[in-house]
Amino acid sequence: MSTQPIKVTRAQAGWFYRVDKEERVGDYNTAVHDITDMILISRRRREHLTPEQIQQQEDLRRRINAGEMSEQMFKDAKV
């Protein structure tokens, strides 16, 4: 992954008076940053899966993208 085109800037809050955005995470005050122009490519290895398991994953992904999933379907899915 090339870091050349990535731009990191402080996130801003407010409409008229812009200030650097900060949030509290647990006991820590944190600075919030925006990251732009980053391309992340993620690949999955599936050569160890059986054709049935690959089909189950594709069906599950298709249902999630179509908004057809329920809680029970996630519990029943063996992925």
C-alpha positions, 0 to 999 in steps of 0.5 A: 500500500502506497502512502504517497496519496494519503492525506491526514487532516484534523477533523473540524467541528462547529458551523461558524467557529471551526475548532479541532474535533476531540472525543473522549475514549475511556479515560483518554482525550483523543484528537480526531483526524480525517483520512482521504485518498486512501485505497485499501484492498482486502483479499480473502483466501477461499481455497481451503473451503468446500464449494458448499461453504463458498456458496453459503458465504455468497448467499449470506453476503447476497442476503445482507446486501439485499437487506433480507437478513434476520437475527436467526439467519445469522445464528443459523449461518455456519460461516 
